[in-house]
């Protein structure tokens, strides 16, 4: 066993069940381990390396900013922050943005904003937030509380109060949970960690409608679905809805820790001086990296994502061991034959030079958005062969 693996087990807290691979470098959708074995990457760092490993334009943006100014306090103005903020607002028609470091932090900011909006307008007590069963919103105490999965509601008591969980796509059950104490509804349009489950369009549109009618804050968690992943810049755009708050992270800065909370008209001025802050959020290097990513997510790339999805579905339909696929764009869930275990398939894929992920009992694919058709087909061939041999 590699010394790296032994020393990892010795010195790093064992909070991850790692596969026995030491990755050392990569380019695009190809990764290389310490033994110089190549892998086709269908994970992109759990949907984070937007254009794969070491994208040239991204590398130049990061290195040039690192040589200019690596960090400054948020007590001062920052050129990369403002450039990125302007670009995001122009592309989304939102009104304001707050920069953070991770998806969990972004969702914390959204929760705080929603509750303050309601407090300012209606007073104390109107603080309940409805999320969905099967959702995942982060690993802080508040975002674990927002997460609609019992498996995460263990050990870390007491959890934050006033979260309720509605069944997915059930409008009547959602309505039963809304009362005079409800302040917000928070959703992922595709539940990533919950199994790559896409919500029904009618359900999403109803949430938008009921939030407007009852003056609830509509929060769309785009931590994993955002930044081109589903074939749209942000996934809510497919449905013609207008969330009050959109959170995003993961692919935003192409592999650096960065997140954003975007506020629409209703809540754009809810948070004021001293009510929310961060030391590293909006860091100039990360902001410049994000600018290099968002500025290149254009219609051609989004069409490429949709075309890749067509290829994935067409190829996987040929396998008798695949029941069906779920998700949107290059956020793919694969429901396997009952005799196949996703975790076993992942290990076999690694052995054969393909990196894939799991989500619950499904195989999950999150390739770089610009993966070539050639590498996409090569990876799918490996996956199909693994399924046949397992």
C-alpha positions in Angstrom: 0.0 0.0 0.0 1.2 3.5 -0.8 2.9 5.5 1.9 0.5 8.3 1.0 -2.5 6.1 1.9 -0.8 4.8 5.1 0.0 8.4 6.2 -3.4 9.6 5.3 -4.9 7.0 7.6 -2.4 7.9 10.3 -2.6 11.7 10.3 -5.9 12.7 8.8 -9.3 12.3 10.5 -11.0 9.3 9.1 -14.2 11.0 8.0 -14.0 9.8 4.4 -14.2 6.3 3.1 -11.6 6.7 0.4 -11.0 4.4 -2.5 -7.4 3.2 -2.8 -6.3 5.7 -5.5 -3.7 8.4 -5.1 -4.4 11.0 -7.8 -1.4 13.2 -8.6 -2.2 15.2 -11.8 -4.6 15.6 -14.6 -5.6 17.5 -17.7 -9.2 17.9 -18.9 -11.2 14.8 -18.3 -8.1 12.6 -17.8 -6.6 12.0 -14.3 -3.3 10.2 -13.5 -2.4 8.4 -10.3 0.9 8.0 -8.6 1.7 4.9 -10.6 1.0 6.9 -13.9 -2.2 5.0 -14.6 -4.8 7.1 -16.5 -8.5 7.4 -15.6 -11.4 9.0 -17.5 -13.0 11.3 -15.0 -16.8 11.1 -14.7 -16.7 12.8 -11.3 -15.0 16.2 -11.8 -14.3 16.5 -8.1 -18.0 15.9 -7.3 -19.2 18.4 -9.9 -16.5 21.0 -9.1 -13.9 21.0 -11.8 -16.2 22.6 -14.4 -13.8 22.3 -17.3 -11.9 19.3 -15.9 -8.4 19.3 -14.5 -6.0 22.2 -15.0 -8.0 24.1 -17.7 -5.5 26.5 -19.3 -7.6 29.7 -19.1 -8.6 28.9 -15.5 -4.9 28.3 -14.6 -3.9 31.6 -16.1 -6.6 33.4 -14.3 -5.6 31.9 -10.9 -1.9 32.4 -11.4 -2.1 35.9 -12.6 -4.3 36.9 -9.7 -2.0 35.1 -7.2 0.8 37.3 -8.5 -1.3 40.4 -8.2 -3.2 40.2 -4.9 -4.1 36.9 -3.2 -6.3 38.2 -0.4 -7.7 41.4 1.0 -10.3 42.1 3.8 -13.9 42.6 2.8 -13.5 45.9 4.5 -12.1 47.1 1.2 -13.3 47.0 -2.4 -12.0 44.2 -4.7 -11.9 44.4 -8.5 -12.4 40.6 -9.1 -15.4 40.6 -6.8 -17.1 43.4 -8.5 -16.4 42.1 -12.0 -17.8 38.7 -11.1 -20.9 40.1 -9.3 -21.7 42.2 -12.3 -21.5 39.2 -14.6 -23.6 37.0 -12.4 -26.3 39.6 -12.0 -26.4 40.3 -15.7 -26.7 36.6 -16.5 -29.4 35.8 -13.9 -31.4 39.1 -13.6 -31.0 38.8 -9.8 -30.2 42.0 -7.9 -27.4 41.5 -5.4 -24.9 38.8 -4.5 -23.0 37.7 -1.3 -19.8 35.7 -1.8 -19.0 32.8 0.6 -16.7 29.7 0.6 -18.9 26.6 0.3 -22.3 25.4 -0.5 -23.2 24.9 3.2 -22.2 28.5 3.9 -24.2 29.8 1.0 -27.3 27.9 2.3 -26.7 29.3 5.8 -26.8 32.8 4.3 -30.0 32.0 2.5 -31.6 30.7 5.7 -30.6 33.7 7.7 -31.8 36.1 4.9 -35.2 34.3 4.7 -35.8 34.4 8.4 -34.7 38.1 8.7 -37.0 39.1 5.8 -39.9 37.5 7.6 -38.9 39.0 11.0 -38.5 42.5 9.6 -42.0 42.3 7.9 -44.0 40.1 10.2 -42.2 40.0 13.5 -41.0 37.2 15.7 -42.3 33.6 15.2 -42.7 33.4 11.4 -39.6 31.3 11.0 -40.5 27.9 9.7 -38.7 26.7 6.5 -40.1 23.9 4.4 -37.6 21.7 2.6 -38.1 18.4 0.8 -37.7 14.8 1.9 -34.5 13.5 0.3 -32.9 16.9 0.1 -29.3 17.7 1.1 -28.2 21.3 2.0 -24.9 20.9 3.8 -23.1 19.6 6.9 -23.3 22.6 9.3 -25.8 22.2 12.1 -28.3 24.5 10.4 -27.9 23.0 7.0 -28.1 19.5 8.4 -31.3 20.5 10.0 -32.6 21.8 6.7 -31.6 18.5 5.0 -34.7 16.2 4.7 -33.0 12.9 5.4 -33.2 11.2 8.8 -29.8 9.6 8.3 -28.2 13.0 8.8 -30.2 13.8 11.9 -28.1 11.8 14.3 -25.5 12.5 17.0 -25.2 16.3 16.8 -28.2 17.3 19.0 -29.8 19.7 19.4 -30.6 20.6 15.8 -31.9 23.9 14.6 -35.7 24.2 15.1 -38.4 25.1 12.6 -37.6 23.0 9.6 -40.3 20.8 8.0 -40.0 18.3 5.2 -42.5 17.9 2.4 -42.7 14.8 0.2 -41.2 15.4 -3.2 -43.7 16.4 -6.0 -46.7 16.3 -3.6 -48.5 19.7 -3.8 -51.3 18.7 -1.3 -48.8 17.6 1.3 -46.8 20.8 0.8 -49.9 22.9 1.3 -50.7 21.0 4.5 -47.3 22.1 5.9 -47.7 25.8 5.1 -49.2 27.9 7.9 -48.9 31.3 9.5 -45.4 30.5 10.8 -43.9 29.6 7.4 -41.3 32.0 6.0 -39.7 30.1 3.2 -39.6 27.0 0.9 -36.1 25.7 0.0 -35.5 23.2 -2.8 -33.0 21.6 -5.1 -34.5 21.2 -8.6 -32.5 17.9 -8.8 -31.6 16.3 -5.5 -28.0 15.3 -6.0 -27.0 13.6 -2.8 -30.5 12.3 -2.4 -30.2 10.1 -5.4 -30.1 12.4 -8.5 -33.9 12.9 -8.4 -35.3 15.6 -10.6 -38.4 17.4 -9.3 -41.5 17.6 -11.6 -41.8 20.9 -13.4 -45.4 21.4 -12.2 -44.2 21.1 -8.6 -41.4 23.6 -9.1 -43.8 26.1 -10.7 -46.3 25.6 -7.9 -43.7 26.5 -5.3 -42.9 29.7 -7.2 -46.6 30.5 -7.3 -47.4 29.8 -3.7 -44.4 31.7 -2.4 -45.5 34.8 -4.4 -49.1 34.4 -3.2 -48.2 34.0 0.5 -45.1 36.2 0.6 -42.8 33.3 1.4 -39.1 33.3 0.4 -38.4 30.9 -2.4 -34.9 29.5 -2.0 -33.3 27.5 -4.8 -30.2 25.5 -3.8 -28.1 25.3 -6.9 -24.9 24.2 -5.2 -24.7 21.1 -7.5 -27.2 21.9 -10.2 -25.8 25.4 -11.0 -23.1 26.7 -13.3 -24.1 24.8 -16.4 -24.4 21.3 -14.9 -28.0 20.6 -16.1 -27.7 22.3 -19.5 -28.8 25.7 -18.2 -26.7 28.3 -16.5 -28.8 27.7 -13.4 -31.3 24.9 -13.4 -34.3 27.0 -12.3 -34.1 28.8 -15.6 -35.5 25.7 -17.4 -38.9 26.2 -15.6 -39.6 29.9 -16.0 -39.6 30.6 -12.3 -38.0 33.4 -10.3 -36.6 32.4 -6.9 -36.0 35.0 -4.3 -32.6 33.5 -3.3 -30.3 31.3 -5.4 -27.3 29.6 -3.7 -24.4 28.1 -5.6 -20.9 26.7 -5.1 -19.1 23.6 -6.3 -18.4 24.4 -10.0 -18.6 28.2 -9.5 -14.8 28.6 -9.3 -13.8 25.5 -11.2 -12.1 23.7 -8.3 -11.4 26.4 -5.7 -13.6 26.9 -2.6 -16.1 29.6 -3.5 -19.8 30.2 -3.2 -22.5 32.8 -3.9 -25.9 33.7 -2.5 -27.9 35.7 -5.1 -30.8 37.8 -3.9 -33.8 38.9 -6.0 -35.9 42.1 -5.6 -37.8 41.0 -2.5 -34.8 40.3 -0.3 -32.0 42.3 -2.0 -31.7 44.7 1.0 -32.6 42.4 3.8 -29.1 41.9 5.1 -27.2 45.0 6.1 -24.0 46.1 7.8 -22.7 43.5 10.3 -25.6 41.0 9.8 -23.6 38.6 7.7 -19.9 38.4 6.9 -16.9 36.2 6.0 -13.2 36.5 6.1 -12.4 34.6 2.9 -15.6 34.9 0.9 -15.0 36.8 -2.3 -11.3 36.1 -2.1 -9.7 37.7 -5.2 -8.1 34.5 -6.5 -11.3 32.5 -6.2 -13.4 35.4 -7.7 -11.1 35.7 -10.7 -11.3 31.9 -11.1 -15.1 32.1 -11.0 -15.1 34.9 -13.6 -13.1 32.7 -15.9 -15.7 30.0 -15.5 -18.9 31.9 -15.7 -17.8 34.0 -18.7 -17.3 30.8 -20.7 -20.6 29.1 -19.9 -22.3 30.1 -23.1 -25.0 28.6 -25.3 -22.5 26.4 -27.2 -21.3 24.8 -24.0 -24.8 24.3 -22.7 -25.9 22.7 -25.9 -22.8 20.4 -25.6 -24.0 19.4 -22.2 -27.4 18.5 -23.5 -25.9 16.5 -26.4 -23.7 14.6 -24.0 -26.7 13.7 -22.0 -28.4 12.3 -25.2 -25.3 10.1 -25.8 -25.3 8.9 -22.2 -29.0 7.9 -22.3 -28.7 6.2 -25.7 -25.6 4.2 -24.7 -26.9 3.1 -21.3 -30.2 2.0 -22.8 -28.1 -0.7 -24.5 -27.2 -2.2 -21.2 -29.6 -4.8 -19.7 -28.2 -4.0 -16.3 -29.4 -0.4 -16.4 -33.1 0.1 -15.5 -33.2 3.8 -16.2 -31.4 7.1 -15.8 -32.3 10.1 -13.7 -31.3 13.8 -13.3 -30.7 16.5 -15.9 -27.8 17.3 -18.2 -24.4 16.1 -17.0 -25.9 15.3 -13.6 -26.8 11.7 -14.1 -28.2 9.0 -11.8 -28.1 5.4 -13.0 -30.6 2.9 -11.5 -29.0 -0.5 -11.7 -30.4 -4.0 -11.9 -31.3 -5.2 -8.4 -28.4 -7.6 -8.3 -25.8 -4.9 -8.9 -24.4 -2.8 -6.0 -23.3 0.7 -6.9 -20.3 0.7 -4.6 -19.0 -2.5 -6.2 -19.4 -1.0 -9.6 -17.5 2.1 -8.6 -14.5 0.0 -7.5 -14.5 -2.1 -10.6 -14.7 1.1 -12.7 -11.6 2.5 -10.9 -9.8 -0.8 -11.6 -10.6 -0.3 -15.3 -9.6 3.3 -15.6 -12.9 5.2 -15.0 -13.9 7.3 -12.0 -17.6 7.5 -11.2 -19.6 8.3 -8.0 -22.6 7.0 -6.1 -25.7 8.7 -4.8 -27.7 6.4 -2.5 -28.0 3.1 -4.4 -27.4 4.7 -7.8 -24.3 5.3 -9.8 -23.8 9.0 -10.3 -22.0 10.7 -13.2 -20.7 14.3 -13.1 -18.3 14.6 -16.0 -16.5 17.9 -16.8 -19.0 20.1 -18.8 -16.6 20.2 -21.9 -15.7 16.5 -21.9 -15.1 15.4 -25.5 -17.6 13.0 -27.2 -14.6 10.6 -27.6 -13.8 10.4 -23.9 -17.4 10.3 -23.0 -18.0 7.3 -25.2 -14.8 5.6 -24.0 -15.9 6.0 -20.4 -19.4 4.7 -21.1 -17.8 1.7 -22.8 -15.8 1.0 -19.7 -18.9 1.3 -17.5 -21.0 -1.0 -19.7 -18.2 -3.6 -19.7 -17.9 -3.5 -15.9 -21.7 -4.0 -15.6 -21.5 -7.0 -17.9 -18.6 -8.6 -16.0 -19.6 -7.8 -12.4 
